């Protein structure tokens, strides 16, 4: 289990839901910014997507 998955599994359902909402907003902003201008770090969007996937996986495991 990766470090980020361990951290996510220790959070409560409410914390996970809040993190998912925050990360989705941040991902939307980054997507718009990357389409408008050139980013210095081009790997930010894929990294945020992976973080979102980890959070959603942990959230689904907690709910079931």
ZASERO-209238 format. One record per atom (N, C-alpha, C, CB): x, y, z; residue in one letter; residue number from 1; atom name. Coordinates in nm, 2 decimals. Glycine has a CB too. Example, Ala and Ser with C-alpha at 12.3 -4.5 7.8 and 13.67 -1.06 7.14 Angstrom:
residues 2
<pt><u>1.32</u><v>-0.57</v><w>0.78</w><res>A</res><n>1</n><atom>N</atom></pt>
<pt><u>1.23</u><v>-0.45</v><w>0.78</w><res>A</res><n>1</n><atom>CA</atom></pt>
<pt><u>1.32</u><v>-0.33</v><w>0.78</w><res>A</res><n>1</n><atom>C</atom></pt>
<pt><u>1.13</u><v>-0.45</v><w>0.90</w><res>A</res><n>1</n><atom>CB</atom></pt>
<pt><u>1.28</u><v>-0.22</v><w>0.71</w><res>S</res><n>2</n><atom>N</atom></pt>
<pt><u>1.37</u><v>-0.11</v><w>0.71</w><res>S</res><n>2</n><atom>CA</atom></pt>
<pt><u>1.29</u><v>0.00</v><w>0.79</w><res>S</res><n>2</n><atom>C</atom></pt>
<pt><u>1.41</u><v>-0.06</v><w>0.57</w><res>S</res><n>2</n><atom>CB</atom></pt>
end
This chain:
residues 64
<pt><u>0.09</u><v>-0.12</v><w>0.00</w><res>X</res><n>1</n><atom>N</atom></pt>
<pt><u>0.00</u><v>0.00</v><w>0.00</w><res>X</res><n>1</n><atom>CA</atom></pt>
<pt><u>0.09</u><v>0.12</v><w>0.00</w><res>X</res><n>1</n><atom>C</atom></pt>
<pt><u>-0.10</u><v>0.00</v><w>0.12</w><res>X</res><n>1</n><atom>CB</atom></pt>
<pt><u>0.06</u><v>0.22</v><w>-0.09</w><res>X</res><n>2</n><atom>N</atom></pt>
<pt><u>0.14</u><v>0.34</v><w>-0.10</w><res>X</res><n>2</n><atom>CA</atom></pt>
<pt><u>0.12</u><v>0.43</v><w>0.02</w><res>X</res><n>2</n><atom>C</atom></pt>
<pt><u>0.12</u><v>0.41</v><w>-0.23</w><res>X</res><n>2</n><atom>CB</atom></pt>
<pt><u>0.21</u><v>0.52</v><w>0.04</w><res>X</res><n>3</n><atom>N</atom></pt>
<pt><u>0.20</u><v>0.62</v><w>0.15</w><res>X</res><n>3</n><atom>CA</atom></pt>
<pt><u>0.08</u><v>0.70</v><w>0.14</w><res>X</res><n>3</n><atom>C</atom></pt>
<pt><u>0.33</u><v>0.71</v><w>0.15</w><res>X</res><n>3</n><atom>CB</atom></pt>
<pt><u>0.04</u><v>0.75</v><w>0.02</w><res>X</res><n>4</n><atom>N</atom></pt>
<pt><u>-0.08</u><v>0.83</v><w>0.01</w><res>X</res><n>4</n><atom>CA</atom></pt>
<pt><u>-0.20</u><v>0.75</v><w>0.03</w><res>X</res><n>4</n><atom>C</atom></pt>
<pt><u>-0.08</u><v>0.89</v><w>-0.13</w><res>X</res><n>4</n><atom>CB</atom></pt>
<pt><u>-0.20</u><v>0.62</v><w>0.00</w><res>X</res><n>5</n><atom>N</atom></pt>
<pt><u>-0.32</u><v>0.54</v><w>0.03</w><res>X</res><n>5</n><atom>CA</atom></pt>
<pt><u>-0.33</u><v>0.51</v><w>0.18</w><res>X</res><n>5</n><atom>C</atom></pt>
<pt><u>-0.31</u><v>0.40</v><w>-0.05</w><res>X</res><n>5</n><atom>CB</atom></pt>
<pt><u>-0.22</u><v>0.50</v><w>0.25</w><res>X</res><n>6</n><atom>N</atom></pt>
<pt><u>-0.23</u><v>0.48</v><w>0.39</w><res>X</res><n>6</n><atom>CA</atom></pt>
<pt><u>-0.28</u><v>0.61</v><w>0.46</w><res>X</res><n>6</n><atom>C</atom></pt>
<pt><u>-0.09</u><v>0.45</v><w>0.45</w><res>X</res><n>6</n><atom>CB</atom></pt>
<pt><u>-0.24</u><v>0.72</v><w>0.41</w><res>X</res><n>7</n><atom>N</atom></pt>
<pt><u>-0.28</u><v>0.85</v><w>0.47</w><res>X</res><n>7</n><atom>CA</atom></pt>
<pt><u>-0.43</u><v>0.87</v><w>0.44</w><res>X</res><n>7</n><atom>C</atom></pt>
<pt><u>-0.21</u><v>0.97</v><w>0.41</w><res>X</res><n>7</n><atom>CB</atom></pt>
<pt><u>-0.48</u><v>0.83</v><w>0.32</w><res>X</res><n>8</n><atom>N</atom></pt>
<pt><u>-0.62</u><v>0.85</v><w>0.29</w><res>X</res><n>8</n><atom>CA</atom></pt>
<pt><u>-0.71</u><v>0.75</v><w>0.37</w><res>X</res><n>8</n><atom>C</atom></pt>
<pt><u>-0.64</u><v>0.83</v><w>0.14</w><res>X</res><n>8</n><atom>CB</atom></pt>
<pt><u>-0.66</u><v>0.63</v><w>0.39</w><res>X</res><n>9</n><atom>N</atom></pt>
<pt><u>-0.74</u><v>0.54</v><w>0.47</w><res>X</res><n>9</n><atom>CA</atom></pt>
<pt><u>-0.75</u><v>0.57</v><w>0.61</w><res>X</res><n>9</n><atom>C</atom></pt>
<pt><u>-0.68</u><v>0.40</v><w>0.45</w><res>X</res><n>9</n><atom>CB</atom></pt>
<pt><u>-0.67</u><v>0.66</v><w>0.66</w><res>X</res><n>10</n><atom>N</atom></pt>
<pt><u>-0.68</u><v>0.70</v><w>0.80</w><res>X</res><n>10</n><atom>CA</atom></pt>
<pt><u>-0.78</u><v>0.82</v><w>0.82</w><res>X</res><n>10</n><atom>C</atom></pt>
<pt><u>-0.54</u><v>0.74</v><w>0.86</w><res>X</res><n>10</n><atom>CB</atom></pt>
<pt><u>-0.82</u><v>0.88</v><w>0.72</w><res>X</res><n>11</n><atom>N</atom></pt>
<pt><u>-0.92</u><v>0.99</v><w>0.72</w><res>X</res><n>11</n><atom>CA</atom></pt>
<pt><u>-1.06</u><v>0.94</v><w>0.74</w><res>X</res><n>11</n><atom>C</atom></pt>
<pt><u>-0.91</u><v>1.08</v><w>0.60</w><res>X</res><n>11</n><atom>CB</atom></pt>
<pt><u>-1.14</u><v>1.03</v><w>0.80</w><res>X</res><n>12</n><atom>N</atom></pt>
<pt><u>-1.28</u><v>0.99</v><w>0.81</w><res>X</res><n>12</n><atom>CA</atom></pt>
<pt><u>-1.35</u><v>1.01</v><w>0.67</w><res>X</res><n>12</n><atom>C</atom></pt>
<pt><u>-1.35</u><v>1.07</v><w>0.92</w><res>X</res><n>12</n><atom>CB</atom></pt>
<pt><u>-1.48</u><v>0.97</v><w>0.66</w><res>X</res><n>13</n><atom>N</atom></pt>
<pt><u>-1.55</u><v>0.98</v><w>0.54</w><res>X</res><n>13</n><atom>CA</atom></pt>
<pt><u>-1.58</u><v>1.13</v><w>0.51</w><res>X</res><n>13</n><atom>C</atom></pt>
<pt><u>-1.69</u><v>0.91</v><w>0.55</w><res>X</res><n>13</n><atom>CB</atom></pt>
<pt><u>-1.60</u><v>1.21</v><w>0.61</w><res>X</res><n>14</n><atom>N</atom></pt>
<pt><u>-1.63</u><v>1.35</v><w>0.59</w><res>X</res><n>14</n><atom>CA</atom></pt>
<pt><u>-1.50</u><v>1.42</v><w>0.54</w><res>X</res><n>14</n><atom>C</atom></pt>
<pt><u>-1.68</u><v>1.42</v><w>0.71</w><res>X</res><n>14</n><atom>CB</atom></pt>
<pt><u>-1.39</u><v>1.38</v><w>0.60</w><res>X</res><n>15</n><atom>N</atom></pt>
<pt><u>-1.26</u><v>1.44</v><w>0.55</w><res>X</res><n>15</n><atom>CA</atom></pt>
<pt><u>-1.23</u><v>1.40</v><w>0.41</w><res>X</res><n>15</n><atom>C</atom></pt>
<pt><u>-1.15</u><v>1.40</v><w>0.65</w><res>X</res><n>15</n><atom>CB</atom></pt>
<pt><u>-1.26</u><v>1.28</v><w>0.38</w><res>X</res><n>16</n><atom>N</atom></pt>
<pt><u>-1.23</u><v>1.23</v><w>0.24</w><res>X</res><n>16</n><atom>CA</atom></pt>
<pt><u>-1.32</u><v>1.30</v><w>0.14</w><res>X</res><n>16</n><atom>C</atom></pt>
<pt><u>-1.25</u><v>1.08</v><w>0.23</w><res>X</res><n>16</n><atom>CB</atom></pt>
<pt><u>-1.45</u><v>1.32</v><w>0.17</w><res>X</res><n>17</n><atom>N</atom></pt>
<pt><u>-1.54</u><v>1.39</v><w>0.08</w><res>X</res><n>17</n><atom>CA</atom></pt>
<pt><u>-1.50</u><v>1.54</v><w>0.06</w><res>X</res><n>17</n><atom>C</atom></pt>
<pt><u>-1.68</u><v>1.39</v><w>0.14</w><res>X</res><n>17</n><atom>CB</atom></pt>
<pt><u>-1.45</u><v>1.60</v><w>0.17</w><res>X</res><n>18</n><atom>N</atom></pt>
<pt><u>-1.40</u><v>1.74</v><w>0.16</w><res>X</res><n>18</n><atom>CA</atom></pt>
<pt><u>-1.28</u><v>1.75</v><w>0.07</w><res>X</res><n>18</n><atom>C</atom></pt>
<pt><u>-1.38</u><v>1.80</v><w>0.30</w><res>X</res><n>18</n><atom>CB</atom></pt>
<pt><u>-1.19</u><v>1.65</v><w>0.09</w><res>X</res><n>19</n><atom>N</atom></pt>
<pt><u>-1.06</u><v>1.65</v><w>0.01</w><res>X</res><n>19</n><atom>CA</atom></pt>
<pt><u>-1.09</u><v>1.62</v><w>-0.14</w><res>X</res><n>19</n><atom>C</atom></pt>
<pt><u>-0.97</u><v>1.54</v><w>0.06</w><res>X</res><n>19</n><atom>CB</atom></pt>
<pt><u>-1.19</u><v>1.54</v><w>-0.17</w><res>X</res><n>20</n><atom>N</atom></pt>
<pt><u>-1.23</u><v>1.51</v><w>-0.30</w><res>X</res><n>20</n><atom>CA</atom></pt>
<pt><u>-1.28</u><v>1.64</v><w>-0.37</w><res>X</res><n>20</n><atom>C</atom></pt>
<pt><u>-1.33</u><v>1.40</v><w>-0.31</w><res>X</res><n>20</n><atom>CB</atom></pt>
<pt><u>-1.37</u><v>1.71</v><w>-0.30</w><res>X</res><n>21</n><atom>N</atom></pt>
<pt><u>-1.43</u><v>1.83</v><w>-0.36</w><res>X</res><n>21</n><atom>CA</atom></pt>
<pt><u>-1.31</u><v>1.94</v><w>-0.38</w><res>X</res><n>21</n><atom>C</atom></pt>
<pt><u>-1.53</u><v>1.89</v><w>-0.26</w><res>X</res><n>21</n><atom>CB</atom></pt>
<pt><u>-1.23</u><v>1.95</v><w>-0.28</w><res>X</res><n>22</n><atom>N</atom></pt>
<pt><u>-1.12</u><v>2.05</v><w>-0.30</w><res>X</res><n>22</n><atom>CA</atom></pt>
<pt><u>-1.02</u><v>2.01</v><w>-0.41</w><res>X</res><n>22</n><atom>C</atom></pt>
<pt><u>-1.04</u><v>2.06</v><w>-0.17</w><res>X</res><n>22</n><atom>CB</atom></pt>
<pt><u>-0.99</u><v>1.88</v><w>-0.42</w><res>X</res><n>23</n><atom>N</atom></pt>
<pt><u>-0.90</u><v>1.84</v><w>-0.53</w><res>X</res><n>23</n><atom>CA</atom></pt>
<pt><u>-0.97</u><v>1.85</v><w>-0.67</w><res>X</res><n>23</n><atom>C</atom></pt>
<pt><u>-0.86</u><v>1.69</v><w>-0.51</w><res>X</res><n>23</n><atom>CB</atom></pt>
<pt><u>-1.10</u><v>1.83</v><w>-0.68</w><res>X</res><n>24</n><atom>N</atom></pt>
<pt><u>-1.16</u><v>1.85</v><w>-0.81</w><res>X</res><n>24</n><atom>CA</atom></pt>
<pt><u>-1.16</u><v>1.99</v><w>-0.85</w><res>X</res><n>24</n><atom>C</atom></pt>
<pt><u>-1.31</u><v>1.79</v><w>-0.80</w><res>X</res><n>24</n><atom>CB</atom></pt>
<pt><u>-1.18</u><v>2.08</v><w>-0.75</w><res>X</res><n>25</n><atom>N</atom></pt>
<pt><u>-1.18</u><v>2.23</v><w>-0.79</w><res>X</res><n>25</n><atom>CA</atom></pt>
<pt><u>-1.04</u><v>2.27</v><w>-0.83</w><res>X</res><n>25</n><atom>C</atom></pt>
<pt><u>-1.22</u><v>2.31</v><w>-0.66</w><res>X</res><n>25</n><atom>CB</atom></pt>
<pt><u>-0.94</u><v>2.22</v><w>-0.76</w><res>X</res><n>26</n><atom>N</atom></pt>
<pt><u>-0.80</u><v>2.25</v><w>-0.79</w><res>X</res><n>26</n><atom>CA</atom></pt>
<pt><u>-0.76</u><v>2.19</v><w>-0.93</w><res>X</res><n>26</n><atom>C</atom></pt>
<pt><u>-0.71</u><v>2.19</v><w>-0.69</w><res>X</res><n>26</n><atom>CB</atom></pt>
<pt><u>-0.81</u><v>2.07</v><w>-0.96</w><res>X</res><n>27</n><atom>N</atom></pt>
<pt><u>-0.79</u><v>2.01</v><w>-1.09</w><res>X</res><n>27</n><atom>CA</atom></pt>
<pt><u>-0.85</u><v>2.09</v><w>-1.20</w><res>X</res><n>27</n><atom>C</atom></pt>
<pt><u>-0.84</u><v>1.87</v><w>-1.09</w><res>X</res><n>27</n><atom>CB</atom></pt>
<pt><u>-0.97</u><v>2.14</v><w>-1.18</w><res>X</res><n>28</n><atom>N</atom></pt>
<pt><u>-1.04</u><v>2.22</v><w>-1.28</w><res>X</res><n>28</n><atom>CA</atom></pt>
<pt><u>-0.96</u><v>2.35</v><w>-1.31</w><res>X</res><n>28</n><atom>C</atom></pt>
<pt><u>-1.18</u><v>2.25</v><w>-1.24</w><res>X</res><n>28</n><atom>CB</atom></pt>
<pt><u>-0.92</u><v>2.41</v><w>-1.20</w><res>X</res><n>29</n><atom>N</atom></pt>
<pt><u>-0.84</u><v>2.53</v><w>-1.22</w><res>X</res><n>29</n><atom>CA</atom></pt>
<pt><u>-0.71</u><v>2.51</v><w>-1.30</w><res>X</res><n>29</n><atom>C</atom></pt>
<pt><u>-0.80</u><v>2.60</v><w>-1.08</w><res>X</res><n>29</n><atom>CB</atom></pt>
<pt><u>-0.64</u><v>2.40</v><w>-1.26</w><res>X</res><n>30</n><atom>N</atom></pt>
<pt><u>-0.52</u><v>2.36</v><w>-1.33</w><res>X</res><n>30</n><atom>CA</atom></pt>
<pt><u>-0.54</u><v>2.33</v><w>-1.48</w><res>X</res><n>30</n><atom>C</atom></pt>
<pt><u>-0.45</u><v>2.25</v><w>-1.26</w><res>X</res><n>30</n><atom>CB</atom></pt>
<pt><u>-0.65</u><v>2.27</v><w>-1.51</w><res>X</res><n>31</n><atom>N</atom></pt>
<pt><u>-0.68</u><v>2.23</v><w>-1.65</w><res>X</res><n>31</n><atom>CA</atom></pt>
<pt><u>-0.70</u><v>2.36</v><w>-1.73</w><res>X</res><n>31</n><atom>C</atom></pt>
<pt><u>-0.81</u><v>2.14</v><w>-1.65</w><res>X</res><n>31</n><atom>CB</atom></pt>
<pt><u>-0.78</u><v>2.45</v><w>-1.67</w><res>X</res><n>32</n><atom>N</atom></pt>
<pt><u>-0.80</u><v>2.58</v><w>-1.74</w><res>X</res><n>32</n><atom>CA</atom></pt>
<pt><u>-0.67</u><v>2.66</v><w>-1.76</w><res>X</res><n>32</n><atom>C</atom></pt>
<pt><u>-0.90</u><v>2.67</v><w>-1.66</w><res>X</res><n>32</n><atom>CB</atom></pt>
<pt><u>-0.59</u><v>2.66</v><w>-1.65</w><res>X</res><n>33</n><atom>N</atom></pt>
<pt><u>-0.46</u><v>2.73</v><w>-1.66</w><res>X</res><n>33</n><atom>CA</atom></pt>
<pt><u>-0.37</u><v>2.67</v><w>-1.77</w><res>X</res><n>33</n><atom>C</atom></pt>
<pt><u>-0.39</u><v>2.73</v><w>-1.53</w><res>X</res><n>33</n><atom>CB</atom></pt>
<pt><u>-0.37</u><v>2.54</v><w>-1.77</w><res>X</res><n>34</n><atom>N</atom></pt>
<pt><u>-0.28</u><v>2.47</v><w>-1.87</w><res>X</res><n>34</n><atom>CA</atom></pt>
<pt><u>-0.33</u><v>2.49</v><w>-2.01</w><res>X</res><n>34</n><atom>C</atom></pt>
<pt><u>-0.27</u><v>2.32</v><w>-1.84</w><res>X</res><n>34</n><atom>CB</atom></pt>
<pt><u>-0.46</u><v>2.51</v><w>-2.03</w><res>X</res><n>35</n><atom>N</atom></pt>
<pt><u>-0.50</u><v>2.54</v><w>-2.17</w><res>X</res><n>35</n><atom>CA</atom></pt>
<pt><u>-0.48</u><v>2.68</v><w>-2.21</w><res>X</res><n>35</n><atom>C</atom></pt>
<pt><u>-0.65</u><v>2.50</v><w>-2.18</w><res>X</res><n>35</n><atom>CB</atom></pt>
<pt><u>-0.47</u><v>2.77</v><w>-2.11</w><res>X</res><n>36</n><atom>N</atom></pt>
<pt><u>-0.45</u><v>2.91</v><w>-2.14</w><res>X</res><n>36</n><atom>CA</atom></pt>
<pt><u>-0.31</u><v>2.95</v><w>-2.16</w><res>X</res><n>36</n><atom>C</atom></pt>
<pt><u>-0.51</u><v>3.00</v><w>-2.03</w><res>X</res><n>36</n><atom>CB</atom></pt>
<pt><u>-0.22</u><v>2.90</v><w>-2.07</w><res>X</res><n>37</n><atom>N</atom></pt>
<pt><u>-0.08</u><v>2.93</v><w>-2.08</w><res>X</res><n>37</n><atom>CA</atom></pt>
<pt><u>0.01</u><v>2.81</v><w>-2.05</w><res>X</res><n>37</n><atom>C</atom></pt>
<pt><u>-0.05</u><v>3.04</v><w>-1.97</w><res>X</res><n>37</n><atom>CB</atom></pt>
<pt><u>0.13</u><v>2.82</v><w>-2.08</w><res>X</res><n>38</n><atom>N</atom></pt>
<pt><u>0.23</u><v>2.71</v><w>-2.06</w><res>X</res><n>38</n><atom>CA</atom></pt>
<pt><u>0.26</u><v>2.70</v><w>-1.91</w><res>X</res><n>38</n><atom>C</atom></pt>
<pt><u>0.35</u><v>2.74</v><w>-2.15</w><res>X</res><n>38</n><atom>CB</atom></pt>
<pt><u>0.25</u><v>2.58</v><w>-1.86</w><res>X</res><n>39</n><atom>N</atom></pt>
<pt><u>0.28</u><v>2.55</v><w>-1.72</w><res>X</res><n>39</n><atom>CA</atom></pt>
<pt><u>0.43</u><v>2.52</v><w>-1.71</w><res>X</res><n>39</n><atom>C</atom></pt>
<pt><u>0.20</u><v>2.44</v><w>-1.66</w><res>X</res><n>39</n><atom>CB</atom></pt>
<pt><u>0.49</u><v>2.56</v><w>-1.59</w><res>X</res><n>40</n><atom>N</atom></pt>
<pt><u>0.63</u><v>2.52</v><w>-1.57</w><res>X</res><n>40</n><atom>CA</atom></pt>
<pt><u>0.64</u><v>2.37</v><w>-1.54</w><res>X</res><n>40</n><atom>C</atom></pt>
<pt><u>0.68</u><v>2.60</v><w>-1.45</w><res>X</res><n>40</n><atom>CB</atom></pt>
<pt><u>0.55</u><v>2.32</v><w>-1.46</w><res>X</res><n>41</n><atom>N</atom></pt>
<pt><u>0.55</u><v>2.18</v><w>-1.43</w><res>X</res><n>41</n><atom>CA</atom></pt>
<pt><u>0.43</u><v>2.11</v><w>-1.50</w><res>X</res><n>41</n><atom>C</atom></pt>
<pt><u>0.55</u><v>2.16</v><w>-1.27</w><res>X</res><n>41</n><atom>CB</atom></pt>
<pt><u>0.46</u><v>2.04</v><w>-1.60</w><res>X</res><n>42</n><atom>N</atom></pt>
<pt><u>0.36</u><v>1.98</v><w>-1.68</w><res>X</res><n>42</n><atom>CA</atom></pt>
<pt><u>0.30</u><v>1.85</v><w>-1.62</w><res>X</res><n>42</n><atom>C</atom></pt>
<pt><u>0.41</u><v>1.95</v><w>-1.82</w><res>X</res><n>42</n><atom>CB</atom></pt>
<pt><u>0.36</u><v>1.81</v><w>-1.51</w><res>X</res><n>43</n><atom>N</atom></pt>
<pt><u>0.32</u><v>1.68</v><w>-1.45</w><res>X</res><n>43</n><atom>CA</atom></pt>
<pt><u>0.21</u><v>1.71</v><w>-1.34</w><res>X</res><n>43</n><atom>C</atom></pt>
<pt><u>0.43</u><v>1.61</v><w>-1.40</w><res>X</res><n>43</n><atom>CB</atom></pt>
<pt><u>0.17</u><v>1.83</v><w>-1.31</w><res>X</res><n>44</n><atom>N</atom></pt>
<pt><u>0.08</u><v>1.86</v><w>-1.20</w><res>X</res><n>44</n><atom>CA</atom></pt>
<pt><u>-0.05</u><v>1.80</v><w>-1.22</w><res>X</res><n>44</n><atom>C</atom></pt>
<pt><u>0.07</u><v>2.01</v><w>-1.18</w><res>X</res><n>44</n><atom>CB</atom></pt>
<pt><u>-0.11</u><v>1.81</v><w>-1.34</w><res>X</res><n>45</n><atom>N</atom></pt>
<pt><u>-0.24</u><v>1.76</v><w>-1.37</w><res>X</res><n>45</n><atom>CA</atom></pt>
<pt><u>-0.25</u><v>1.61</v><w>-1.35</w><res>X</res><n>45</n><atom>C</atom></pt>
<pt><u>-0.29</u><v>1.80</v><w>-1.51</w><res>X</res><n>45</n><atom>CB</atom></pt>
<pt><u>-0.16</u><v>1.53</v><w>-1.41</w><res>X</res><n>46</n><atom>N</atom></pt>
<pt><u>-0.17</u><v>1.39</v><w>-1.39</w><res>X</res><n>46</n><atom>CA</atom></pt>
<pt><u>-0.15</u><v>1.35</v><w>-1.24</w><res>X</res><n>46</n><atom>C</atom></pt>
<pt><u>-0.06</u><v>1.32</v><w>-1.47</w><res>X</res><n>46</n><atom>CB</atom></pt>
<pt><u>-0.06</u><v>1.42</v><w>-1.17</w><res>X</res><n>47</n><atom>N</atom></pt>
<pt><u>-0.04</u><v>1.39</v><w>-1.03</w><res>X</res><n>47</n><atom>CA</atom></pt>
<pt><u>-0.17</u><v>1.41</v><w>-0.95</w><res>X</res><n>47</n><atom>C</atom></pt>
<pt><u>0.08</u><v>1.47</v><w>-0.97</w><res>X</res><n>47</n><atom>CB</atom></pt>
<pt><u>-0.24</u><v>1.52</v><w>-0.98</w><res>X</res><n>48</n><atom>N</atom></pt>
<pt><u>-0.36</u><v>1.55</v><w>-0.91</w><res>X</res><n>48</n><atom>CA</atom></pt>
<pt><u>-0.47</u><v>1.45</v><w>-0.94</w><res>X</res><n>48</n><atom>C</atom></pt>
<pt><u>-0.41</u><v>1.70</v><w>-0.95</w><res>X</res><n>48</n><atom>CB</atom></pt>
<pt><u>-0.47</u><v>1.40</v><w>-1.06</w><res>X</res><n>49</n><atom>N</atom></pt>
<pt><u>-0.57</u><v>1.30</v><w>-1.10</w><res>X</res><n>49</n><atom>CA</atom></pt>
<pt><u>-0.54</u><v>1.17</v><w>-1.02</w><res>X</res><n>49</n><atom>C</atom></pt>
<pt><u>-0.56</u><v>1.27</v><w>-1.25</w><res>X</res><n>49</n><atom>CB</atom></pt>
<pt><u>-0.41</u><v>1.13</v><w>-1.01</w><res>X</res><n>50</n><atom>N</atom></pt>
<pt><u>-0.38</u><v>1.02</v><w>-0.93</w><res>X</res><n>50</n><atom>CA</atom></pt>
<pt><u>-0.42</u><v>1.03</v><w>-0.78</w><res>X</res><n>50</n><atom>C</atom></pt>
<pt><u>-0.23</u><v>0.99</v><w>-0.94</w><res>X</res><n>50</n><atom>CB</atom></pt>
<pt><u>-0.39</u><v>1.15</v><w>-0.73</w><res>X</res><n>51</n><atom>N</atom></pt>
<pt><u>-0.43</u><v>1.18</v><w>-0.59</w><res>X</res><n>51</n><atom>CA</atom></pt>
<pt><u>-0.59</u><v>1.16</v><w>-0.57</w><res>X</res><n>51</n><atom>C</atom></pt>
<pt><u>-0.39</u><v>1.32</v><w>-0.55</w><res>X</res><n>51</n><atom>CB</atom></pt>
<pt><u>-0.66</u><v>1.21</v><w>-0.67</w><res>X</res><n>52</n><atom>N</atom></pt>
<pt><u>-0.80</u><v>1.20</v><w>-0.67</w><res>X</res><n>52</n><atom>CA</atom></pt>
<pt><u>-0.85</u><v>1.06</v><w>-0.67</w><res>X</res><n>52</n><atom>C</atom></pt>
<pt><u>-0.87</u><v>1.28</v><w>-0.79</w><res>X</res><n>52</n><atom>CB</atom></pt>
<pt><u>-0.78</u><v>0.98</v><w>-0.76</w><res>X</res><n>53</n><atom>N</atom></pt>
<pt><u>-0.82</u><v>0.84</v><w>-0.77</w><res>X</res><n>53</n><atom>CA</atom></pt>
<pt><u>-0.79</u><v>0.77</v><w>-0.63</w><res>X</res><n>53</n><atom>C</atom></pt>
<pt><u>-0.73</u><v>0.77</v><w>-0.88</w><res>X</res><n>53</n><atom>CB</atom></pt>
<pt><u>-0.68</u><v>0.80</v><w>-0.57</w><res>X</res><n>54</n><atom>N</atom></pt>
<pt><u>-0.65</u><v>0.74</v><w>-0.44</w><res>X</res><n>54</n><atom>CA</atom></pt>
<pt><u>-0.76</u><v>0.78</v><w>-0.33</w><res>X</res><n>54</n><atom>C</atom></pt>
<pt><u>-0.51</u><v>0.78</v><w>-0.38</w><res>X</res><n>54</n><atom>CB</atom></pt>
<pt><u>-0.80</u><v>0.90</v><w>-0.33</w><res>X</res><n>55</n><atom>N</atom></pt>
<pt><u>-0.90</u><v>0.95</v><w>-0.24</w><res>X</res><n>55</n><atom>CA</atom></pt>
<pt><u>-1.04</u><v>0.88</v><w>-0.27</w><res>X</res><n>55</n><atom>C</atom></pt>
<pt><u>-0.92</u><v>1.10</v><w>-0.24</w><res>X</res><n>55</n><atom>CB</atom></pt>
<pt><u>-1.07</u><v>0.87</v><w>-0.39</w><res>X</res><n>56</n><atom>N</atom></pt>
<pt><u>-1.20</u><v>0.81</v><w>-0.43</w><res>X</res><n>56</n><atom>CA</atom></pt>
<pt><u>-1.20</u><v>0.66</v><w>-0.39</w><res>X</res><n>56</n><atom>C</atom></pt>
<pt><u>-1.23</u><v>0.83</v><w>-0.58</w><res>X</res><n>56</n><atom>CB</atom></pt>
<pt><u>-1.09</u><v>0.60</v><w>-0.41</w><res>X</res><n>57</n><atom>N</atom></pt>
<pt><u>-1.08</u><v>0.45</v><w>-0.38</w><res>X</res><n>57</n><atom>CA</atom></pt>
<pt><u>-1.09</u><v>0.44</v><w>-0.23</w><res>X</res><n>57</n><atom>C</atom></pt>
<pt><u>-0.94</u><v>0.40</v><w>-0.42</w><res>X</res><n>57</n><atom>CB</atom></pt>
<pt><u>-1.02</u><v>0.52</v><w>-0.15</w><res>X</res><n>58</n><atom>N</atom></pt>
<pt><u>-1.04</u><v>0.51</v><w>0.00</w><res>X</res><n>58</n><atom>CA</atom></pt>
<pt><u>-1.18</u><v>0.54</v><w>0.04</w><res>X</res><n>58</n><atom>C</atom></pt>
<pt><u>-0.94</u><v>0.61</v><w>0.07</w><res>X</res><n>58</n><atom>CB</atom></pt>
<pt><u>-1.24</u><v>0.64</v><w>-0.02</w><res>X</res><n>59</n><atom>N</atom></pt>
<pt><u>-1.38</u><v>0.67</v><w>0.02</w><res>X</res><n>59</n><atom>CA</atom></pt>
<pt><u>-1.47</u><v>0.56</v><w>-0.01</w><res>X</res><n>59</n><atom>C</atom></pt>
<pt><u>-1.42</u><v>0.80</v><w>-0.06</w><res>X</res><n>59</n><atom>CB</atom></pt>
<pt><u>-1.46</u><v>0.50</v><w>-0.13</w><res>X</res><n>60</n><atom>N</atom></pt>
<pt><u>-1.55</u><v>0.38</v><w>-0.16</w><res>X</res><n>60</n><atom>CA</atom></pt>
<pt><u>-1.52</u><v>0.26</v><w>-0.07</w><res>X</res><n>60</n><atom>C</atom></pt>
<pt><u>-1.53</u><v>0.34</v><w>-0.30</w><res>X</res><n>60</n><atom>CB</atom></pt>
<pt><u>-1.40</u><v>0.24</v><w>-0.03</w><res>X</res><n>61</n><atom>N</atom></pt>
<pt><u>-1.37</u><v>0.13</v><w>0.07</w><res>X</res><n>61</n><atom>CA</atom></pt>
<pt><u>-1.43</u><v>0.16</v><w>0.20</w><res>X</res><n>61</n><atom>C</atom></pt>
<pt><u>-1.22</u><v>0.11</v><w>0.08</w><res>X</res><n>61</n><atom>CB</atom></pt>
<pt><u>-1.43</u><v>0.28</v><w>0.25</w><res>X</res><n>62</n><atom>N</atom></pt>
<pt><u>-1.49</u><v>0.32</v><w>0.38</w><res>X</res><n>62</n><atom>CA</atom></pt>
<pt><u>-1.64</u><v>0.31</v><w>0.37</w><res>X</res><n>62</n><atom>C</atom></pt>
<pt><u>-1.45</u><v>0.46</v><w>0.42</w><res>X</res><n>62</n><atom>CB</atom></pt>
<pt><u>-1.70</u><v>0.34</v><w>0.26</w><res>X</res><n>63</n><atom>N</atom></pt>
<pt><u>-1.85</u><v>0.34</v><w>0.25</w><res>X</res><n>63</n><atom>CA</atom></pt>
<pt><u>-1.90</u><v>0.20</v><w>0.24</w><res>X</res><n>63</n><atom>C</atom></pt>
<pt><u>-1.90</u><v>0.42</v><w>0.14</w><res>X</res><n>63</n><atom>CB</atom></pt>
<pt><u>-1.83</u><v>0.11</v><w>0.19</w><res>X</res><n>64</n><atom>N</atom></pt>
<pt><u>-1.88</u><v>-0.03</v><w>0.18</w><res>X</res><n>64</n><atom>CA</atom></pt>
<pt><u>-1.85</u><v>-0.12</v><w>0.30</w><res>X</res><n>64</n><atom>C</atom></pt>
<pt><u>-1.82</u><v>-0.09</v><w>0.06</w><res>X</res><n>64</n><atom>CB</atom></pt>
end
